[in-house]
Amino acid sequence: MNEDRASRYHRLKRQASVFSLAWSVLLIGSFVAAGWSAALRDLAERAAARGPQQVHAATVVLLFVMLLSLLHELAAFPFAFYSGFLLEHRYELSNESFGGWIGDQVKAFAVGLVLSGGAAEIIYAAIRTWPDNWWLAAGIAFAALIVALANLAPVVLLPLFYSVKPLGRDALRTRLLGLAERAGARVLGAYEWGLGDKTKKANAALAGIGATRRILVSDTMLSQYSDEEIEVVLAHELAHHVHGDIWKGIVFQSLLVIAGFYAAALVLRTAVGHAGLRAIDDVAGLPLLVLTAGAVSLVMVPAAHAMSRRFERSADRFALDLTRNPGAFISAMRRLGAQNLAEEQPSRLVQWLFYSHPPMRDRIAAAQAFREG
């Protein structure tokens, strides 16, 4: 019964994700094909008509991004509401009120607007400065931005959405910090991550890099899991830092961004003169740039998932080797699977397209083999 319910939940989530992506592609593509992007640029130019030329150009980019983002957010809202609110409540995974969910959506939109506006300014400054090689300059800048966000996320972004406070259970905190020391991963402390106001799901993480790396354990996990189970889950998270998986992921993502920008540079040059696009530095081409770079990323999703699943299997083995406690690992995985409504037997195609982690049954089977070996 639980397996059927979990499979149905994940199938509906995947369908919503696919339909949302298709709707976004159709919407953004229509902006270019129908000339709406040029009209939006003209509106931004009229609003930013005053000021020096460089300031004017930057203002036009920012206003364009604000208008495009708002239109996209409004058009995509039904999918977000269905997937992020209705389904989560239907399957009894959410504790969040509608007002709280809307508040999170507004905050997420504001954060996204700041990041997307800054990203667009970087791209178009690079295009104006290095019209032939802007894709490389912007890609390098984005790589630095990815590193900065990974470093700042636990101290700047996470507290915007969740309460974070020092872990109050002294014995568990000492145990987890000792585990990190044994693993060779320097951390700044252990914290309780307040998920319970929003979800019934449990999670743990080792967030941040360098000077901001810290242990996070959700309150939903602290209330239901033994110290041994929490320890083995955290050992898995520590493995990603010990193995350098975070940096490998950043390098992969950065290369993907550069490849996407290169493809976008080729497409933009071809598109000049069409659909109202004046030149490659015309912000009306931003939707086309997003579509092209996004297509490159989408094609590479199966490869990214395959790499991630390999990292996850290696992290599971590290956790078992470090803790020597396969029993706690198995019980923690089973508890997580039930609490988070994990899909027991996804098809190989579903795994290939959607799964960044091995299925729970495979992770448990590997732990059982470790115990028997």
N, C-alpha and C positions, 0 to 999 in steps of 0.2 A: 504493500500500500504506500509506504513512504517512498519507495523507489519510483513508483508510477507518478506520485505527486511531485517528486523532485524533477523527474524527467519532463513533466508537463510545464513546470515552472521555468526550467531552463529553455525549453523549446519556445515558450512565449517570449522570454527575454531575448532570445536570439532573433526571433522574428521581428520584434520591435526594433532591435538594433539594425537589422538589415533594411527594414522599411524606412527608418529614420535616416540612414546613410543614403539610400536611394532618393529620398525626398530632398535631402540637402544638396546632393549632386544635381538633381533636376532644377532646384531653385537657383543655385549659384550659376549653373549653366545657362539658365534662362536670362539671368542678368546680363550675360555677355551677348548671347544670341539675339535677344530682343532689343538691345541697345539701352536697357535700363541702367547698366553700369555707367555708361557715358552720361546719362541724365542725372544719376546720383553724383557723379564727379562735378557736373555743372552746378548742381545745388551746393555742393561743398565749396566750390570756387566762389560762388556769389556770397556765401556766408563768411568767407575768409578773404574778401576782396581788399581789405586794408592791411598795411604793414609791409615791411621790406620783403624782397623777393624770396629769400631763403626761408624767412619766417612764414611767409605766405605758403610756400610749397609744403613745409612741414605741417602747417595747420590744415591744409587741404587733405593731406594724407590722414591725419587724425580724425577729422570730421567725417571723411569717407568711411573709415573703419567703424566709427561710432554708429553711423546710419546703417551700414551693411550688417553690422553685428546685431543691432536692435531688430531689424527686419527678419534676419535669420532666426533670432531667438523667439520671436513671436510666432513665426511659421512652424518652428520645430517644437513649440511648447506642448502640443497634444501628445507627441511621442514621449517626451520627457515625463509628462504627467502620468501617462499609462504605465511606462516601465519603472519609473522611479518612485511613484506613489501608489497607484492603484494595485499593481501586481504585488508590491512588497506588503501591502496591507491584506490583500486577498489571501496570500500564503503565510500570513501571520509572522512576518519577519521584521516588521517596522513598528516602532514605538512613537513615531513622530506625528505630530498633528499637522493638519493641512497648513496652518499658519506658519509652523516651524519649517515645514518643507519649502514653502514659498520664500521664507526668509533666507534659507540656504541657497535657493535658486538665484535670488537677487544678489547675494554676496558672491556666488560663483560667477555670475555674469559680470559683476563689477571687477573682480580679480581677472577674469578672462579678457575684459575690455582693456585693462591696464597692460596686460601682457601682449595681447594682439596688437594694440596700438603701438607699443614700444617695438614689437617685432617688425611691424610694417614700416615704421620710421627708419629702422636699421636697414631694411631691404632697399627702400627707395633712396636713402642717402648713399648706399653702396652703388646703386644703379647710376645716380647722378655723378658720382665721383669716378667710378670705374665701369663705364658702360659695356666694355667688352668682357670683363672678368668679374662682374659684380657677384655672380653666383658663388665664386670661391670666397670672396671677402665676406659676403653675408653668411655663408656656411661656417666659416671660422668664427665669426661673431656669435652665431647661434650655438656653436659648440661651447663657447665660453659661458653663454647664457644658461645652457643646460646644466653645466657644472655649478654655476651660481645658484640656480633654483634647487638643485639637489642639496646644496649646503644650507640654504635658507629655509627650505620647506618646513622642517620641524619647529623652527623658532619664529617664523613669520606667518606662514600659510596655515599650518595645522591649527594653531590656537584661534583662528578666525571661525572655525567650524566645530571644534571640539574642546572640551575642558581637558587640560593637561596639568597634572600635579604630581609631586614626588610620591613614589610608591610607599604606602604607609606600613606595609608588612615587613618588618625589619629582617626577619629570618629569610623571607623570600628575596628581598633586595640583596642581602649579603650573598645568598646562593647564586643569584643571577650575575652579580658583579664578579664573583669568583669564577663562574663559568666563562665569562668574557675574558678574564685574565688567562685562564687555562687555554682558551682558544687562540690567544694572541691578538685580540681585538680591543683596542683602547676605546672605552666609552666614558661619557661624562656623567652618567647616572642612570637610574631606573625610574620610570614614570608610569603613573596610571593614566590610561587613555580613555576618556569618557565617551564610549559609544552607546551606553545604555539608554540615553535620552532619545536616541534616533533609531536604533536597531536592536534586534535580539541576537544578531550574529556576533561571533567572537573572533578576535584577531590579536596578533602580536607582531611586532616589527622591531627592526634595528634601523632607525631613521637617521638621515643626515650622513654627511661625510666629513672626515677631518675633525675640525673643532666643534661640530654640532652633533656628532654621532651620539645617540642615546637610545636606551632600551625603552620600548613602549609595550605595555600589556593592557589590553582592554579591560574595563570593569566587568564586562560580560564574561570574560575568561576568568578573571580573579574570583568571581563569585561561584564558579561551577567546576573548576579544574583543580586537581591536586598540584602541589608544588612540583612534584616529579614530572607531571604532564606539562606544566608551564615551562619547566627547565628544558625539556627535550624539544618543545616547539621553538623556544628561543635559540637553542643550539643550531637548529636549522637556519634561522635568520642570521646568526653569527657566521655561518659558513659562507654566505654570499659575500660578506666583507672579507673574510679570510682568503677566499678564492679569487677575489678581485672581480666578481661578477658585476658589481655596480659599475666599475670603470669599463669593463667589456661592453656592458649595455650602453654606456654613454658614447663610447667610440662607435659602436654599431649605429646608434641613433644619429650621431653627428655625420657619419658617412652617408647615411640615408638622406639626411637633410641636404647635404651638398649635391648628391645625385638628383634629388628632386628639384633643387634650384637650377642645376645645369639643364635639365629637361625643360623647365619653365623658361629659361633664357632662350632656348631654341624656339619654343612655341610663341613666345612674345614677339620675337623678331618677325616671325611669319605672320602674326596677327595684326601687326601695325598697318593701319589703313582700313581695317575692317571693324565693323560694329562700333565705330566712333573712337577707336583707339588711335591717338595721335602719334605716340612714340613709346619706346619701351619704358620710359620713366613716367608714363601717364598712369595715374593711380586707378583709372578705369580698367586697367588690365589686371588688377589684384585678384578678382574672382577667377580669372583664367590661370593666374599663377598658383592660386590655392588648389584649383582642380588638378593641375598638372603635377605639382609636388605631391598632392594627396594620392594621386593615382600610382605614383612610384612607391609610396609607402604602403598602399593597399596591396600591390603586387607582392611586396616583400613580407606581408603578414605571416604566411605559413613558415617562412624561414626564421622570422623572429620568434614565433611560437616554438618551433623546433629547438632553437638555441635555448630558449627559456626552460623548456621541459628538461633538456639535458642538464642545465644548471640546477634545477630543482631536484632531480634524481641524485646528483652529486652532493647537494646540500643535505638531503635525507641521509645518505650514507655517512657524511661527516657527523651529523647529529648522533647517529647510532654509535659510531666509533668513539665520539667524545664522551657520551653519557653512559654507554654500555647498558642501556636500559630499553631494550626493544618492547618490553611489556608496556611501559609508559607511553612510548611512541605509538603503539597500536591503539591503546585506549584513547589517547589524545586525538588521533586521526578519526577514529570512529565517532567520538564525541563531536568533533568539528564537523564531520560529514552530516550528522543528524541535526546539529544546531544551525548550520549554515545551509541546510537543504542541498547538499552536494549531490550531483548526478552520479549514480553508481556505475552505469555502463554506457557511456557515450560511444557513438560509432567512431570508427577510425577517421571518417571524413569530418565529423564534428570536431574531433580532437585536432585534426590537421588545420582546420580553419579558425577554431575559436579557443582552444585550450592552451594557456601558457603554463599550466601545471599538469603533471600526469594525473590520471583519474585516481580517486581515493583508493579504489580496490587494488591498483597496481602498487601504490605506496605501502599499503598494509601488507601485501604479498611479499614485497621486498624486505620489510621488517621481519616478517615471519621466517623468511629464508635466512636472514641474518641470525635470528635467535636459534634456529635449528643447526646452523653451520658452526 
